[in-house]
Amino acid sequence: MRILQTHKSRIPDAPATGSSINQVDWDLLWERFGTAVVTITIWLIAGLSTPRFANVDNFVSVLRQSAFVGVSAVGMTFAIIAGTFDLSVGSTQALCAWGAVSVAKVAGVFPAFVTAVALGGVIGLCNGSLVALVRIPAFIATLGTMFLVNGLTYILTNGQTARFSGKPFVWWGNAQVMSLPVPFVVFLGCALLGAAILHRTSFGRFIYAIGCSREAANVAGVPVAKTTILVFIVVGLFTGLGAALLGARLYSAGPGLEPGFELNVIATVVLGGTRLAGGRGSMLGTVAAAILFATLANVLNLSHVDAFVQRVVVGFVLLLALSVEGVRQRLAEYWSKRAARIPQSSQPL
């Protein structure tokens, strides 16, 4: 505790910033609002070029679709800010969704959601323990967990899909509240909760500190191992919740529910402005990026673009968006060096 108090000033209350004022301003603007601006721009273009896009039902569909990746992306934002990630969320989603649908058939809605969230939390605990205590790199640990959970799901389900269409359960995936789809409302609630944790609690400050520098955080007295385990548990909890919503939406769940889901989640978080290196991130950006991906898929479907071409387009947009980070850093370095030279050359004679 003395070490933590002595080095308290080293633990950031917010994401680390650059050295120049202009750089800080542009960093924060892009991190918090850049993806949102791009999303709104695409809405305007799609509304003018694709008449079927600009109607309430289609807009509701976009928001609903964004929620299933988005809820899990809220948890992944914690992990990537801390400088790590979880490749097992796709397998975790399939197992949790199957558990939710299976339990809903015999016990009702509340036990179904509790089961899904609990399963996700247990898998997150296993991942966090492997990374923090056994010290296996996150890539290896979560890759192994991905295969393990995937195989376990096939064993438990015998390769069969669980189905249930009870109204109280499917309401969570298909109903609307104040004209907004229920999954999207849950998504927004999760994002607000995540933002509050990151910016208003010591746990959130610890996450930013670890993402900025694990060694410095350890010296400052941050409980690095405990925080890392909790981060992976958070990823599992949110993934379990999103899986239950998806099961309610589809009336069913089984192994291989959404191939490549883990990459979609990670891409959403990074596209939203969270740095893969850790230490910086925005929950608003994650929400905007989830909506952006759903919007792109929706516009391409309305335009009758071939499914394989859609993957090419989404990949190109993702590369273009992620390249902004590198370009922005180079420009920031250029202007920082130039600002450092100006006072020397402009001194009075």
Buried (B, 14 or more C-beta within 10 A) or exposed (E): EEEBEEBEEBBBEEBBBBEBEEBBEBBBEBBBBBBBEBBBEBBEEBBEEBEEBBEEEBBBBBBBBBBBBBBBBBBBBBBBBBBBBBBBBBBBBBBBBBBBBBBBBEEEBEBBBBBBBBBBBBBBBBBBBBBBEEEBEBEEBBBBBBEBBBEBBBEBBEEEBBBBEBEEBBEBBBEBEEEBBBBBBBBBEBBEEBBEBBBEEEBBBBBBBBBBBBEBBBEBBBBBBEBBBBBBBBBBBBBBBBBBBBBBBBBBBBBEBBEEBBEBBBBBBBBBBBBBEBBBBBBBBBBBBBBBBBBBBBBBEBEEBEEEEBEEBBEEBBEEBEEBBEEBBEEBEEBBEEBEEEEEEEEEE
